Structures are given as structure tokens and as C-alpha cells.
Amino acid sequence: LATQYAPRNVLRTHLLMFVALSRDGKTSSAQEHLQKALSVLEQGDRTDRAIAATLSGKPAMSPDQLVTAQYERPATKALILTALGLVDKPNREICFSLARKLNSPGSLYYLLLRSVL
């Protein structure tokens, strides 16, 4: 059972590092974590692969489709949307707008995401 959740934990860790390092202007280190997150997403389902494509600059879904895609937890979706907004500048406000709504004070990511959004 624990191994079932390992990829999600790894994904969240690398996306958190990407967001934090991007916020702090540490582009090289941020990109390393983004690449590690991409390798996890590319092994996932159709939605994960579409997110990976968008994070790689080759969108497989429209911004509206990505925003309305179902994800297991609102906090994880807020994290993914924040990362997408950092990478996809033309659609940043669409991603950040929903991420702000999903970012709740009870989330472990709340303060980090709030500092970026």
C-alpha cells in the first residue's frame, strides 16, 4: 500500500521544490526539480501526461481542460496549477486564479503557494 503512494509523494516533493526555488530566483535548481517531477508525471495516467506535456512547453490539453481536470486532492491540484502558472506565462492568471481558490489554510503547502500566488 505504501508503494502505491510513493510516486505522488515524490511528485509533490519535486513540485514544491520547483515552486520554492522558482520563487527565490534559483532557476537552475528549480529546473532540476521540474525535470524530476516530469519523469513521475510521464509515468502516470492521461491527465498526468497532459500536465507533463504542458510543463514541458508542449500542451496536450487546453488551459480550460487542465483547470477542470480531476485530481485526487485540492491541495495537490493547487500545487500543480501553481507550477503550471510559473511555466506557462500566457495562461498564468487562469492557473493562479484557481490555485488561489483551492489553496486552503489547512494545507501543508498553503504558505508557500500563497507567497507565489
C-alpha positions as a Markdown table, in Angstrom:
| # | Residue | x | y | z |
|---|---|---|---|---|
| 1 | Leu | 0.0 | 0.0 | 0.0 |
| 2 | Ala | 2.8 | 2.5 | 0.8 |
| 3 | Thr | 4.4 | 2.0 | -2.6 |
| 4 | Gln | 1.1 | 3.0 | -4.2 |
| 5 | Tyr | 1.5 | 6.5 | -2.8 |
| 6 | Ala | 5.3 | 6.8 | -3.3 |
| 7 | Pro | 5.1 | 8.4 | -6.8 |
| 8 | Arg | 2.6 | 11.0 | -5.6 |
| 9 | Asn | 4.8 | 11.9 | -2.7 |
| 10 | Val | 7.9 | 12.2 | -4.9 |
| 11 | Leu | 5.9 | 14.3 | -7.4 |
| 12 | Arg | 4.6 | 16.7 | -4.7 |
| 13 | Thr | 8.1 | 17.0 | -3.2 |
| 14 | His | 9.7 | 17.9 | -6.5 |
| 15 | Leu | 6.9 | 20.3 | -7.4 |
| 16 | Leu | 7.2 | 22.0 | -4.0 |
| 17 | Met | 10.9 | 22.4 | -4.6 |
| 18 | Phe | 10.3 | 23.8 | -8.1 |
| 19 | Val | 7.8 | 26.4 | -6.8 |
| 20 | Ala | 10.0 | 27.4 | -3.9 |
| 21 | Leu | 13.2 | 27.7 | -5.9 |
| 22 | Ser | 11.4 | 29.5 | -8.7 |
| 23 | Arg | 10.0 | 32.0 | -6.2 |
| 24 | Asp | 13.5 | 32.5 | -4.9 |
| 25 | Gly | 15.0 | 33.0 | -8.4 |
| 26 | Lys | 17.1 | 29.8 | -8.3 |
| 27 | Thr | 16.3 | 28.8 | -11.8 |
| 28 | Ser | 18.8 | 26.1 | -12.4 |
| 29 | Ser | 17.9 | 24.2 | -9.2 |
| 30 | Ala | 14.2 | 24.8 | -9.9 |
| 31 | Gln | 14.6 | 23.2 | -13.4 |
| 32 | Glu | 16.3 | 20.1 | -11.9 |
| 33 | His | 13.3 | 19.5 | -9.7 |
| 34 | Leu | 10.9 | 20.2 | -12.5 |
| 35 | Gln | 12.6 | 17.6 | -14.6 |
| 36 | Lys | 12.2 | 15.1 | -11.8 |
| 37 | Ala | 8.6 | 15.9 | -11.4 |
| 38 | Leu | 8.1 | 15.5 | -15.2 |
| 39 | Ser | 9.6 | 12.0 | -15.0 |
| 40 | Val | 7.0 | 11.0 | -12.4 |
| 41 | Leu | 4.1 | 12.6 | -14.3 |
| 42 | Glu | 5.1 | 11.0 | -17.6 |
| 43 | Gln | 4.6 | 7.6 | -16.0 |
| 44 | Gly | 1.1 | 8.5 | -14.8 |
| 45 | Asp | -2.4 | 8.5 | -16.4 |
| 46 | Arg | -3.6 | 10.6 | -19.3 |
| 47 | Thr | -4.1 | 13.7 | -17.1 |
| 48 | Asp | -0.6 | 13.4 | -15.6 |
| 49 | Arg | 0.9 | 13.0 | -19.1 |
| 50 | Ala | -1.0 | 16.1 | -20.3 |
| 51 | Ile | 0.3 | 18.1 | -17.3 |
| 52 | Ala | 3.8 | 16.9 | -18.0 |
| 53 | Ala | 3.4 | 18.0 | -21.7 |
| 54 | Thr | 2.3 | 21.4 | -20.6 |
| 55 | Leu | 5.0 | 21.8 | -18.1 |
| 56 | Ser | 7.4 | 20.8 | -20.9 |
| 57 | Gly | 6.1 | 23.6 | -23.1 |
| 58 | Lys | 4.1 | 21.2 | -25.4 |
| 59 | Pro | 0.5 | 21.5 | -24.2 |
| 60 | Ala | -1.6 | 18.4 | -24.8 |
| 61 | Met | -4.8 | 20.0 | -23.3 |
| 62 | Ser | -6.1 | 23.5 | -23.3 |
| 63 | Pro | -5.8 | 25.6 | -20.2 |
| 64 | Asp | -9.5 | 25.1 | -19.5 |
| 65 | Gln | -9.2 | 21.4 | -19.7 |
| 66 | Leu | -6.2 | 21.4 | -17.3 |
| 67 | Val | -8.1 | 23.6 | -14.9 |
| 68 | Thr | -11.2 | 21.4 | -14.9 |
| 69 | Ala | -9.2 | 18.1 | -14.7 |
| 70 | Gln | -9.9 | 16.0 | -11.7 |
| 71 | Tyr | -7.1 | 15.4 | -9.2 |
| 72 | Glu | -7.1 | 13.4 | -6.0 |
| 73 | Arg | -6.7 | 16.3 | -3.6 |
| 74 | Pro | -7.4 | 20.0 | -3.9 |
| 75 | Ala | -4.0 | 20.9 | -2.3 |
| 76 | Thr | -2.2 | 18.8 | -4.9 |
| 77 | Lys | -4.2 | 20.4 | -7.7 |
| 78 | Ala | -3.4 | 23.9 | -6.3 |
| 79 | Leu | 0.3 | 22.9 | -6.3 |
| 80 | Ile | 0.2 | 21.6 | -9.9 |
| 81 | Leu | -1.7 | 24.7 | -11.1 |
| 82 | Thr | 0.9 | 26.9 | -9.4 |
| 83 | Ala | 3.7 | 25.1 | -11.2 |
| 84 | Leu | 1.8 | 25.3 | -14.5 |
| 85 | Gly | 1.3 | 29.0 | -14.0 |
| 86 | Leu | 5.0 | 29.5 | -13.4 |
| 87 | Val | 5.9 | 27.7 | -16.6 |
| 88 | Asp | 3.0 | 28.7 | -18.9 |
| 89 | Lys | 3.1 | 32.5 | -18.7 |
| 90 | Pro | 0.3 | 33.2 | -21.2 |
| 91 | Asn | -2.1 | 31.1 | -19.1 |
| 92 | Arg | -0.6 | 32.1 | -15.7 |
| 93 | Glu | -3.6 | 34.0 | -14.4 |
| 94 | Ile | -6.0 | 31.2 | -15.3 |
| 95 | Cys | -3.9 | 28.7 | -13.4 |
| 96 | Phe | -3.1 | 31.0 | -10.5 |
| 97 | Ser | -6.8 | 32.1 | -10.1 |
| 98 | Leu | -8.0 | 28.5 | -9.5 |
| 99 | Ala | -4.9 | 27.7 | -7.4 |
| 100 | Arg | -5.8 | 30.6 | -5.1 |
| 101 | Lys | -9.3 | 29.2 | -4.6 |
| 102 | Leu | -8.0 | 25.7 | -3.9 |
| 103 | Asn | -5.2 | 26.8 | -1.6 |
| 104 | Ser | -6.7 | 26.5 | 1.8 |
| 105 | Pro | -5.1 | 27.4 | 5.2 |
| 106 | Gly | -5.3 | 23.7 | 6.3 |
| 107 | Ser | -2.9 | 22.7 | 3.5 |
| 108 | Leu | 0.7 | 21.9 | 4.2 |
| 109 | Tyr | 1.5 | 23.9 | 1.1 |
| 110 | Tyr | -0.6 | 26.9 | 2.0 |
| 111 | Leu | 2.1 | 29.5 | 2.9 |
| 112 | Leu | 4.4 | 28.6 | 0.1 |
| 113 | Leu | 1.7 | 28.8 | -2.5 |
| 114 | Arg | 0.3 | 32.0 | -1.0 |
| 115 | Ser | 3.7 | 33.6 | -1.3 |
| 116 | Val | 3.8 | 32.8 | -5.1 |
| 117 | Leu | 0.1 | 33.4 | -6.0 |
